[in-house]
Amino acid sequence: MNITFLTTSYSRFKGDDANVPWIEDLAKELVKKGLSVKVVAPHDKQTKDVEIMDGVEVHRFKYWFTKSQQRVAYGNGGIPSNLNSLFAKFQFPFFIFFFALKAIRVVGPKDIIHAHWSLSGLIGIFVKFLRPNKVYLSIRGSGLRLTPRILMKFIVDNVDLINVDSNEYSDKIKLLGTSTETTEVRLKFINLDRYNRNLDGGQISKEFNLEEKIVITLVSYFLPTKRIDVLIKAIPNIIKHSQKEVVFLFVGDGPLYNKFKIMVNQMQISKYVVFTGIRKDINQILSASDIFVTCECIPEEGSEPTESICFSNAVLEAMAMGVPCVIPNIPYTSDYWKDGFDSLFYEPTYSSLGKAILKLINNDNMRSNISENGISFFERHKFTKERVLEGVIENYKALT
């Protein structure tokens, strides 16, 4: 079976964890299962036109005069963030044109096209209009949020099978009135060789002076939609009522990085907060962590949530490492997680978040139980490598 991935982001080199490594993991594992896999993805600085990476044939397209000046793909936040730049907006039509041109050249007449994100689905449809290829579209939240409704409907109406990873996305697609079948097979699996609870986080503890402290970690891109300010506002009350010494690790970077550092200083809590910047050793950081927090998708005060946390990579990676996760109780959360069993819910306010974190800080048994049950989450929800691969291959076979 021949598969061609169309994707707006792919590992630029081995170990490129900053750019959706789970797509590379999926491609590599499909090759091990005997499938032929090609990838069409954009160039970046120092990348090759064509190369074989772990048996996967990677073809990259250039969309500007020099690779060093390309601004649409890669970087922190990916395309949605990059398009805040006027230069990237100007390049975007060229990005689409050369993406389609490369796809037409690379996709074989009998290849199944696996399009990752809605923009890649649009490119797959261009190819499909010229040849009898089938298009399998993996939908993600950013595509549903940012793609104009009329264009999104065109895309879902013209692909052959849609893959989602939550009831929420399935419901949103149904609202478009499409007749295209939607299958609920997980899009990704967590690399349990890398995110392994047996890793030693001692080096991280030494680097940031974390010994004998309860470590509360957040891993995120620092954007307004990530609502990191909610956690910062909760810190003073947590410090006041905690029965143990605590430290907060803020891992990542982004437009609001400096603003949050100033906010922490103004609140006079800087001795309890460490901003690590971007790190490639997230697994080591999680190994040194006692509690993981996500604030993503918490609405502005008086507003409704825009979407659920869905299957956040950051949350899944923390759970795989055995780190108890504190997650917002917003629509669809309870479809998958169980409050007090494999995670701890909080209402989407900073006071409720603070109370949930305190509950875990002061209860060793609860942290231990949620840690164990969080690890079993992967088998219960078909997130193990074998279950994901089986489901994806079954869907490919349905299109042959």
The 8 nearest C-alpha neighbors of each residue, nearest first, counted from 0:
[[1, 34, 35, 2, 110, 33, 111, 396],
 [2, 0, 35, 110, 36, 34, 111, 3],
 [1, 3, 111, 36, 110, 112, 35, 37],
 [4, 2, 37, 112, 38, 36, 113, 111],
 [3, 5, 38, 113, 114, 112, 37, 39],
 [6, 4, 114, 39, 119, 38, 115, 113],
 [5, 7, 115, 40, 8, 119, 4, 114],
 [6, 8, 40, 41, 72, 119, 9, 5],
 [9, 7, 6, 40, 18, 73, 41, 72],
 [10, 8, 18, 11, 40, 19, 23, 6],
 [9, 11, 15, 12, 18, 20, 23, 13],
 [10, 12, 46, 9, 15, 13, 43, 18],
 [11, 13, 10, 15, 14, 46, 52, 9],
 [14, 12, 15, 10, 11, 52, 16, 53],
 [13, 15, 16, 12, 10, 20, 11, 17],
 [16, 14, 10, 17, 13, 12, 18, 11],
 [17, 15, 20, 18, 14, 19, 279, 10],
 [18, 16, 15, 19, 20, 279, 75, 74],
 [17, 19, 16, 20, 10, 15, 9, 8],
 [18, 20, 21, 22, 17, 9, 16, 8],
 [21, 19, 23, 16, 22, 18, 24, 10],
 [20, 22, 24, 23, 19, 25, 187, 188],
 [23, 21, 25, 24, 20, 19, 26, 9],
 [22, 24, 26, 20, 21, 25, 27, 10],
 [25, 23, 21, 27, 22, 26, 28, 20],
 [24, 26, 22, 28, 23, 27, 21, 29],
 [25, 27, 23, 29, 24, 28, 22, 30],
 [28, 26, 30, 24, 29, 25, 23, 53],
 [27, 29, 31, 25, 30, 26, 24, 32],
 [28, 30, 32, 26, 31, 27, 34, 25],
 [29, 31, 34, 33, 27, 32, 28, 35],
 [30, 32, 28, 29, 33, 27, 34, 54],
 [33, 31, 29, 30, 34, 28, 388, 27],
 [34, 32, 30, 31, 35, 29, 0, 28],
 [35, 33, 30, 0, 29, 32, 36, 1],
 [34, 36, 1, 30, 2, 0, 33, 37],
 [37, 35, 2, 55, 3, 1, 34, 30],
 [38, 36, 56, 3, 55, 57, 4, 2],
 [37, 39, 4, 57, 3, 58, 5, 56],
 [38, 40, 58, 5, 59, 4, 57, 6],
 [39, 41, 59, 6, 7, 8, 9, 38],
 [42, 40, 60, 59, 7, 61, 43, 8],
 [43, 41, 59, 61, 60, 46, 40, 66],
 [42, 44, 46, 66, 45, 41, 67, 69],
 [43, 45, 67, 66, 46, 42, 69, 68],
 [44, 46, 43, 47, 66, 67, 42, 11],
 [47, 45, 43, 44, 42, 11, 48, 12],
 [48, 46, 49, 50, 45, 59, 42, 58],
 [47, 49, 59, 58, 46, 50, 60, 42],
 [50, 48, 58, 47, 57, 59, 51, 56],
 [51, 49, 57, 56, 52, 47, 48, 58],
 [50, 52, 56, 55, 54, 57, 53, 49],
 [53, 51, 55, 54, 50, 56, 57, 13],
 [54, 52, 55, 27, 51, 30, 56, 26],
 [53, 55, 52, 51, 30, 56, 27, 36],
 [56, 54, 52, 51, 36, 53, 37, 57],
 [57, 55, 37, 51, 50, 38, 54, 36],
 [56, 58, 38, 50, 49, 37, 51, 55],
 [59, 57, 49, 39, 38, 48, 40, 56],
 [60, 58, 40, 41, 48, 42, 39, 49],
 [59, 61, 41, 42, 101, 98, 62, 40],
 [60, 62, 42, 63, 41, 66, 59, 97],
 [61, 63, 94, 93, 97, 60, 64, 69],
 [64, 62, 65, 69, 61, 66, 68, 90],
 [63, 65, 66, 62, 68, 61, 69, 67],
 [66, 64, 67, 63, 68, 69, 61, 62],
 [65, 67, 69, 68, 44, 43, 63, 61],
 [66, 68, 44, 65, 69, 43, 45, 70],
 [69, 67, 66, 65, 70, 63, 64, 44],
 [70, 68, 66, 67, 63, 71, 65, 43],
 [69, 71, 87, 72, 68, 81, 86, 90],
 [72, 70, 87, 78, 81, 69, 91, 82],
 [71, 73, 78, 77, 70, 7, 74, 8],
 [74, 72, 77, 8, 75, 78, 18, 71],
 [73, 75, 77, 76, 72, 81, 17, 18],
 [76, 74, 77, 73, 253, 220, 80, 252],
 [75, 77, 80, 74, 79, 220, 78, 81],
 [78, 76, 73, 74, 75, 80, 79, 72],
 [77, 79, 81, 72, 80, 71, 82, 76],
 [80, 78, 82, 81, 77, 76, 83, 145],
 [79, 81, 76, 78, 82, 77, 83, 75],
 [82, 80, 78, 83, 79, 71, 84, 77],
 [83, 81, 84, 87, 88, 80, 79, 78],
 [82, 84, 81, 80, 85, 79, 87, 88],
 [83, 85, 82, 87, 86, 81, 88, 80],
 [86, 84, 88, 87, 89, 83, 82, 90],
 [85, 87, 89, 84, 88, 90, 70, 82],
 [88, 86, 90, 70, 71, 84, 89, 82],
 [89, 87, 85, 91, 90, 82, 86, 84],
 [88, 90, 86, 87, 91, 85, 92, 93],
 [91, 89, 87, 93, 88, 92, 94, 86],
 [90, 92, 94, 88, 93, 89, 87, 95],
 [93, 91, 95, 94, 90, 96, 89, 88],
 [94, 92, 96, 91, 90, 95, 62, 97],
 [93, 95, 91, 62, 92, 97, 96, 98],
 [94, 96, 98, 92, 93, 97, 99, 91],
 [97, 95, 93, 99, 98, 94, 100, 92],
 [98, 96, 100, 99, 94, 95, 62, 101],
 [97, 99, 95, 101, 96, 100, 94, 102],
 [100, 98, 102, 96, 97, 122, 101, 103],
 [101, 99, 97, 103, 102, 98, 96, 104],
 [100, 102, 104, 98, 103, 99, 97, 105],
 [103, 101, 99, 105, 104, 100, 106, 98],
 [104, 102, 100, 101, 105, 126, 106, 99],
 [103, 105, 101, 102, 106, 100, 107, 99],
 [106, 104, 102, 103, 101, 107, 39, 58],
 [107, 105, 102, 103, 104, 110, 3, 108],
 [106, 108, 110, 109, 105, 104, 1, 3],
 [109, 107, 110, 130, 132, 106, 131, 111],
 [110, 108, 107, 132, 111, 1, 131, 106],
 [111, 109, 1, 107, 2, 108, 112, 106],
 [110, 112, 2, 133, 132, 134, 3, 113],
 [111, 113, 134, 3, 135, 2, 4, 114],
 [112, 114, 4, 135, 136, 3, 134, 5],
 [115, 113, 5, 136, 120, 119, 4, 112],
 [114, 116, 137, 6, 119, 5, 136, 113],
 [117, 115, 138, 119, 118, 139, 142, 137],
 [116, 118, 120, 142, 119, 138, 121, 115],
 [119, 117, 121, 120, 116, 122, 142, 7],
 [120, 118, 122, 114, 121, 117, 5, 116],
 [119, 121, 117, 123, 114, 118, 122, 136],
 [122, 120, 124, 118, 119, 123, 154, 117],
 [121, 123, 119, 125, 124, 120, 99, 118],
 [124, 122, 120, 126, 121, 125, 127, 119],
 [123, 125, 127, 121, 126, 122, 128, 120],
 [126, 124, 122, 128, 123, 127, 121, 99],
 [127, 125, 123, 124, 129, 128, 103, 130],
 [126, 128, 124, 130, 132, 129, 125, 131],
 [127, 129, 125, 126, 130, 124, 131, 132],
 [130, 128, 127, 126, 125, 131, 103, 132],
 [129, 131, 127, 132, 128, 126, 108, 109],
 [132, 130, 127, 133, 108, 129, 109, 128],
 [133, 131, 127, 130, 111, 109, 110, 108],
 [132, 134, 111, 159, 112, 398, 131, 135],
 [135, 133, 112, 158, 159, 113, 136, 111],
 [134, 136, 113, 160, 112, 161, 159, 114],
 [137, 135, 114, 161, 120, 113, 162, 138],
 [138, 136, 162, 115, 116, 161, 114, 163],
 [139, 137, 116, 163, 162, 136, 117, 142],
 [140, 138, 142, 141, 116, 137, 143, 163],
 [139, 141, 143, 142, 144, 138, 168, 306],
 [140, 142, 144, 143, 139, 145, 116, 146],
 [143, 141, 117, 140, 145, 144, 146, 139],
 [142, 144, 140, 141, 145, 146, 139, 151],
 [145, 143, 141, 142, 146, 140, 147, 305],
 [144, 146, 142, 143, 141, 147, 79, 140],
 [145, 147, 142, 143, 151, 144, 148, 150],
 [148, 146, 150, 149, 151, 145, 144, 143],
 [147, 149, 151, 150, 152, 146, 175, 143],
 [148, 150, 152, 151, 147, 153, 146, 175],
 [149, 151, 153, 147, 152, 148, 154, 146],
 [152, 150, 148, 154, 153, 149, 146, 147],
 [151, 153, 149, 155, 154, 150, 175, 156],
 [154, 152, 150, 156, 151, 155, 157, 149],
 [153, 155, 151, 157, 152, 156, 121, 150],
 [156, 154, 152, 157, 158, 153, 151, 179],
 [155, 157, 153, 154, 177, 152, 179, 158],
 [158, 156, 154, 155, 153, 159, 124, 179],
 [157, 159, 134, 155, 160, 156, 154, 135],
 [160, 158, 134, 135, 133, 179, 157, 161],
 [159, 161, 135, 180, 158, 181, 179, 136],
 [162, 160, 181, 136, 135, 137, 182, 180],
 [161, 163, 137, 182, 183, 181, 136, 138],
 [164, 162, 183, 138, 165, 137, 168, 169],
 [165, 163, 185, 183, 186, 184, 162, 168],
 [166, 164, 167, 168, 163, 309, 169, 183],
 [167, 165, 169, 168, 170, 164, 331, 334],
 [166, 168, 170, 165, 169, 171, 331, 307],
 [169, 167, 171, 170, 166, 165, 172, 163],
 [168, 170, 166, 172, 167, 171, 173, 163],
 [171, 169, 173, 167, 168, 172, 166, 174],
 [172, 170, 168, 174, 173, 169, 167, 175],
 [171, 173, 169, 175, 174, 170, 168, 177],
 [172, 174, 170, 175, 171, 176, 169, 177],
 [175, 173, 171, 176, 172, 170, 177, 169],
 [176, 174, 173, 172, 177, 152, 171, 148],
 [177, 175, 174, 173, 178, 172, 152, 156],
 [176, 178, 179, 156, 175, 173, 155, 152],
 [177, 179, 180, 176, 156, 173, 155, 181],
 [180, 178, 177, 156, 160, 159, 181, 155],
 [179, 181, 160, 161, 178, 182, 159, 177],
 [182, 180, 161, 162, 160, 179, 183, 169],
 [181, 183, 162, 184, 161, 180, 163, 160],
 [184, 182, 163, 162, 164, 185, 181, 165],
 [185, 183, 390, 182, 164, 186, 162, 163],
 [186, 184, 164, 187, 387, 183, 382, 163],
 [185, 187, 164, 184, 137, 163, 188, 162],
 [188, 186, 185, 21, 189, 387, 25, 382],
 [187, 189, 382, 384, 383, 190, 387, 21],
 [188, 190, 191, 316, 187, 315, 21, 194],
 [191, 189, 192, 193, 194, 188, 24, 21],
 [192, 190, 194, 193, 195, 189, 319, 320],
 [191, 193, 190, 194, 195, 189, 196, 198],
 [192, 194, 191, 190, 195, 282, 189, 198],
 [195, 193, 191, 282, 320, 192, 319, 190],
 [194, 196, 320, 197, 191, 193, 192, 198],
 [195, 197, 320, 198, 321, 194, 286, 319],
 [198, 196, 195, 199, 320, 286, 194, 321],
 [199, 197, 196, 195, 286, 200, 283, 282],
 [198, 200, 201, 286, 197, 283, 287, 202],
 [201, 199, 287, 286, 283, 203, 202, 204],
 [200, 202, 204, 203, 199, 205, 287, 286],
 [201, 203, 205, 204, 200, 206, 199, 283],
 [204, 202, 206, 205, 201, 200, 284, 207],
 [205, 203, 209, 201, 202, 208, 207, 206],
 [204, 206, 208, 202, 203, 207, 201, 209],
 [205, 207, 203, 204, 208, 202, 209, 201],
 [206, 208, 204, 205, 209, 203, 273, 210],
 [209, 207, 205, 204, 210, 206, 203, 212],
 [210, 208, 204, 207, 212, 211, 205, 214],
 [209, 211, 212, 204, 208, 205, 213, 201],
 [212, 210, 209, 213, 244, 245, 208, 243],
 [213, 211, 244, 245, 210, 209, 214, 246],
 [212, 214, 245, 289, 244, 246, 215, 360],
 [213, 215, 288, 289, 246, 247, 245, 212],
 [216, 214, 290, 247, 291, 289, 248, 288],
 [217, 215, 248, 291, 247, 292, 249, 290],
 [216, 218, 249, 292, 291, 250, 248, 293],
 [219, 217, 250, 251, 249, 313, 216, 220],
 [220, 218, 251, 221, 217, 250, 225, 252],
 [219, 221, 253, 252, 251, 222, 76, 75],
 [222, 220, 253, 255, 252, 256, 219, 254],
 [221, 223, 224, 225, 220, 255, 254, 253],
 [224, 222, 225, 226, 221, 255, 227, 228],
 [225, 223, 226, 222, 296, 295, 297, 298],
 [224, 226, 295, 223, 222, 227, 294, 296],
 [227, 225, 228, 224, 294, 223, 229, 295],
 [226, 228, 229, 230, 225, 294, 231, 221],
 [227, 229, 231, 226, 230, 232, 259, 223],
 [230, 228, 349, 232, 227, 231, 226, 233],
 [229, 231, 233, 232, 228, 227, 349, 234],
 [230, 232, 228, 233, 234, 229, 227, 263],
 [233, 231, 229, 230, 234, 228, 349, 235],
 [234, 232, 353, 230, 349, 231, 235, 236],
 [233, 235, 237, 231, 236, 232, 238, 230],
 [236, 234, 238, 237, 233, 239, 232, 268],
 [235, 237, 239, 238, 234, 233, 240, 353],
 [238, 236, 234, 239, 240, 235, 241, 353],
 [239, 237, 235, 241, 236, 240, 234, 245],
 [238, 240, 236, 237, 241, 235, 234, 242],
 [241, 239, 237, 238, 236, 242, 357, 235],
 [240, 242, 243, 238, 237, 239, 357, 361],
 [241, 243, 361, 240, 244, 360, 357, 238],
 [244, 242, 241, 245, 213, 212, 360, 361],
 [243, 245, 212, 213, 242, 246, 241, 211],
 [246, 244, 213, 212, 214, 243, 271, 247],
 [245, 247, 271, 214, 272, 215, 213, 212],
 [246, 248, 272, 215, 216, 214, 273, 271],
 [249, 247, 216, 273, 250, 272, 274, 215],
 [250, 248, 274, 217, 273, 216, 275, 218],
 [249, 251, 218, 275, 276, 217, 248, 274],
 [252, 250, 277, 276, 219, 220, 218, 249],
 [251, 253, 276, 220, 221, 256, 277, 250],
 [252, 254, 221, 256, 220, 255, 222, 75],
 [253, 255, 256, 221, 222, 252, 257, 258],
 [256, 254, 258, 221, 253, 257, 222, 259],
 [255, 257, 253, 259, 258, 252, 254, 221],
 [258, 256, 260, 259, 255, 261, 254, 262],
 [259, 257, 255, 261, 260, 256, 262, 254],
 [260, 258, 262, 261, 257, 256, 263, 255],
 [259, 261, 257, 263, 262, 258, 264, 256],
 [262, 260, 264, 258, 259, 263, 265, 257],
 [261, 263, 259, 265, 260, 264, 258, 266],
 [264, 262, 266, 260, 261, 265, 269, 268],
 [265, 263, 267, 261, 266, 269, 262, 268],
 [266, 264, 262, 267, 263, 261, 268, 269],
 [265, 267, 263, 264, 268, 262, 269, 235],
 [268, 266, 264, 265, 269, 263, 270, 262],
 [267, 269, 270, 266, 271, 263, 264, 272],
 [268, 270, 272, 271, 264, 263, 267, 273],
 [271, 269, 268, 272, 267, 273, 246, 264],
 [270, 272, 246, 269, 268, 247, 245, 273],
 [273, 271, 247, 269, 270, 246, 248, 274],
 [274, 272, 248, 275, 249, 247, 271, 246],
 [273, 275, 249, 276, 248, 250, 272, 260],
 [276, 274, 250, 273, 249, 277, 251, 248],
 [275, 277, 251, 252, 250, 274, 278, 249],
 [278, 276, 251, 252, 250, 275, 279, 220],
 [279, 277, 280, 281, 276, 251, 250, 275],
 [278, 280, 281, 16, 277, 17, 282, 15],
 [279, 281, 283, 282, 278, 284, 285, 16],
 [282, 280, 284, 283, 279, 285, 278, 218],
 [281, 283, 285, 280, 284, 194, 286, 193],
 [282, 284, 286, 200, 280, 281, 285, 287],
 [285, 283, 281, 287, 286, 282, 203, 280],
 [286, 284, 288, 282, 287, 283, 281, 317],
 [285, 287, 200, 283, 284, 288, 198, 282],
 [286, 288, 200, 284, 285, 204, 203, 283],
 [289, 287, 285, 214, 286, 290, 215, 216],
 [288, 290, 214, 322, 213, 215, 287, 291],
 [291, 289, 215, 323, 322, 288, 324, 216],
 [292, 290, 324, 216, 215, 217, 323, 325],
 [293, 291, 325, 217, 324, 216, 326, 294],
 [292, 294, 295, 326, 217, 325, 291, 314],
 [295, 293, 226, 297, 225, 227, 296, 292],
 [294, 296, 225, 297, 293, 226, 308, 224],
 [297, 295, 298, 304, 308, 306, 307, 294],
 [296, 298, 347, 295, 294, 304, 226, 299],
 [299, 297, 304, 302, 303, 296, 300, 305],
 [298, 300, 302, 301, 297, 303, 304, 226],
 [301, 299, 302, 298, 348, 303, 297, 347],
 [300, 302, 299, 303, 298, 304, 348, 347],
 [303, 301, 299, 300, 298, 304, 305, 297],
 [302, 304, 298, 305, 301, 299, 300, 297],
 [305, 303, 298, 306, 296, 297, 302, 329],
 [304, 306, 303, 296, 298, 307, 297, 144],
 [307, 305, 304, 296, 308, 330, 167, 309],
 [306, 308, 309, 330, 331, 329, 296, 332],
 [307, 309, 311, 296, 310, 295, 306, 332],
 [310, 308, 307, 311, 165, 332, 164, 331],
 [311, 309, 312, 308, 315, 164, 314, 165],
 [310, 312, 314, 313, 309, 308, 315, 316],
 [313, 311, 315, 314, 316, 310, 189, 317],
 [312, 314, 316, 311, 315, 317, 218, 219],
 [315, 313, 317, 311, 316, 312, 318, 324],
 [316, 314, 318, 312, 317, 313, 319, 311],
 [315, 317, 319, 313, 318, 314, 312, 194],
 [316, 318, 320, 314, 322, 315, 319, 313],
 [317, 319, 321, 315, 373, 320, 322, 316],
 [320, 318, 316, 374, 321, 317, 194, 315],
 [319, 321, 196, 317, 195, 318, 194, 322],
 [322, 320, 370, 318, 319, 196, 374, 323],
 [321, 323, 317, 318, 370, 320, 290, 289],
 [324, 322, 370, 290, 369, 366, 342, 291],
 [325, 323, 291, 342, 292, 290, 326, 322],
 [324, 326, 343, 292, 344, 342, 291, 293],
 [325, 327, 344, 293, 324, 343, 345, 292],
 [328, 326, 345, 344, 347, 329, 346, 294],
 [329, 327, 346, 344, 345, 332, 326, 347],
 [328, 330, 327, 332, 307, 331, 304, 347],
 [329, 331, 332, 307, 328, 306, 333, 304],
 [330, 332, 334, 333, 307, 329, 167, 166],
 [333, 331, 334, 330, 329, 328, 335, 336],
 [332, 334, 336, 335, 331, 337, 328, 338],
 [335, 333, 331, 332, 336, 166, 337, 330],
 [334, 336, 333, 332, 337, 331, 380, 165],
 [337, 335, 333, 332, 334, 341, 338, 342],
 [338, 336, 340, 341, 333, 339, 342, 335],
 [337, 339, 343, 340, 344, 342, 336, 341],
 [338, 340, 343, 342, 337, 341, 369, 344],
 [339, 341, 337, 338, 369, 342, 372, 368],
 [342, 340, 373, 369, 372, 337, 339, 336],
 [343, 341, 324, 338, 339, 340, 369, 325],
 [342, 344, 325, 339, 338, 326, 324, 345],
 [345, 343, 326, 328, 338, 327, 325, 342],
 [346, 344, 327, 352, 351, 328, 355, 347],
 [345, 347, 328, 351, 348, 327, 344, 352],
 [348, 346, 297, 327, 345, 328, 349, 351],
 [349, 347, 351, 350, 346, 352, 229, 345],
 [348, 350, 352, 229, 233, 351, 353, 230],
 [351, 349, 353, 352, 348, 233, 354, 236],
 [352, 350, 354, 348, 353, 345, 349, 346],
 [353, 351, 349, 355, 345, 350, 354, 348],
 [352, 354, 233, 350, 356, 351, 355, 237],
 [353, 355, 357, 351, 352, 356, 358, 350],
 [356, 354, 358, 352, 357, 353, 345, 351],
 [357, 355, 353, 359, 358, 354, 360, 352],
 [358, 356, 360, 354, 359, 355, 361, 237],
 [357, 359, 355, 356, 361, 360, 354, 362],
 [358, 360, 362, 356, 357, 361, 366, 365],
 [361, 359, 357, 358, 362, 356, 241, 213],
 [360, 362, 359, 358, 357, 242, 363, 241],
 [363, 361, 359, 365, 364, 360, 358, 366],
 [364, 362, 366, 365, 367, 361, 359, 360],
 [365, 363, 367, 366, 362, 368, 369, 359],
 [364, 366, 368, 367, 362, 363, 369, 359],
 [367, 365, 363, 369, 364, 368, 359, 323],
 [366, 368, 364, 370, 365, 369, 363, 371],
 [369, 367, 365, 371, 370, 366, 364, 372],
 [370, 368, 341, 372, 366, 340, 371, 323],
 [369, 371, 321, 323, 367, 373, 368, 322],
 [372, 370, 368, 373, 374, 369, 367, 321],
 [373, 371, 341, 369, 375, 374, 370, 368],
 [374, 372, 341, 376, 370, 318, 375, 371],
 [373, 375, 376, 319, 372, 371, 318, 321],
 [374, 376, 372, 377, 373, 378, 379, 371],
 [377, 375, 373, 379, 374, 378, 380, 372],
 [378, 376, 382, 375, 380, 379, 383, 381],
 [377, 379, 381, 380, 376, 375, 383, 382],
 [380, 378, 376, 377, 381, 375, 382, 383],
 [379, 381, 377, 378, 382, 376, 335, 383],
 [382, 380, 378, 386, 383, 379, 377, 387],
 [381, 383, 377, 188, 380, 387, 378, 384],
 [384, 382, 386, 385, 377, 381, 378, 188],
 [383, 385, 387, 188, 386, 388, 382, 189],
 [384, 386, 388, 387, 383, 389, 382, 381],
 [387, 385, 389, 383, 381, 388, 384, 390],
 [388, 386, 390, 384, 389, 385, 185, 382],
 [389, 387, 385, 391, 390, 386, 392, 384],
 [390, 388, 386, 392, 387, 391, 385, 393],
 [389, 391, 393, 387, 388, 392, 184, 386],
 [390, 392, 388, 394, 393, 389, 387, 395],
 [393, 391, 395, 389, 394, 390, 388, 396],
 [394, 392, 396, 390, 391, 395, 389, 397],
 [393, 395, 397, 391, 392, 396, 390, 398],
 [394, 396, 392, 398, 397, 393, 391, 399],
 [395, 397, 393, 399, 398, 394, 392, 0],
 [396, 398, 394, 395, 399, 393, 392, 160],
 [397, 399, 396, 395, 133, 394, 111, 159],
 [398, 396, 397, 395, 111, 133, 0, 109]]
